[in-house]
Amino acid sequence: QVQLVESGGGLVQAGGSLRLSCVASGRAFSNYAIGWFRQAPGKEREFVARIDGSGGSTLYADSVKGRFTISRDNAKNTVYLQMNSLKPDDTAVYYCAADLRPLAWKFPSRWSTDYDYWGQGTQVTVSS
């Protein structure tokens, strides 16, 4: 069992920055990957970024590449999503999720169905 709690969302103007945090508990944190997803009103949940258990491998959606950075501090059981140059299209509820698949390190996934545990989400609103 893994519990995930997101924080750091809020209202920001276009071009601004926010840093989201995802704190995990329940299992050895460095043993699994964490992904960030987002869901805007009326839209499907979409992949944003992913980081493996060691923090050595990352994956990004094309829409955020170069603007968002995912990182983790395994001593603090925390994954971060630094979001810069925010756009109104980034407005969504952001969720972190844990991928506990045995071969997740070999097959990093962008698919929400491969993630076993989810946080409650944090709202990010970017005004134009």
C-alpha angles and dihedrals in degrees: 000000000000128000119203128191123187127201140162102073123134147122118308136165121249110278092030131114139238133180118214122200130203117195117196133198138172106056139040099293099208091057097075143046124245125213133193120218132175137204126198122198110284094006137103120260108265136199117253109170144333137203128193124234096268094044091238098113128050136178129196139191112246090240093064103030111127093016104059128052125194120202139158140213107204092189088063097036087235137132120196133204112200108198119194133173090024119199131200087250088065090068108120146105107281120214132187119210138186124234109205098169111138093235098036090120090059098041109035109196137216091185118105091212090067092061116088106192131037138192124229094256136242125237120240117188122184116193123206 
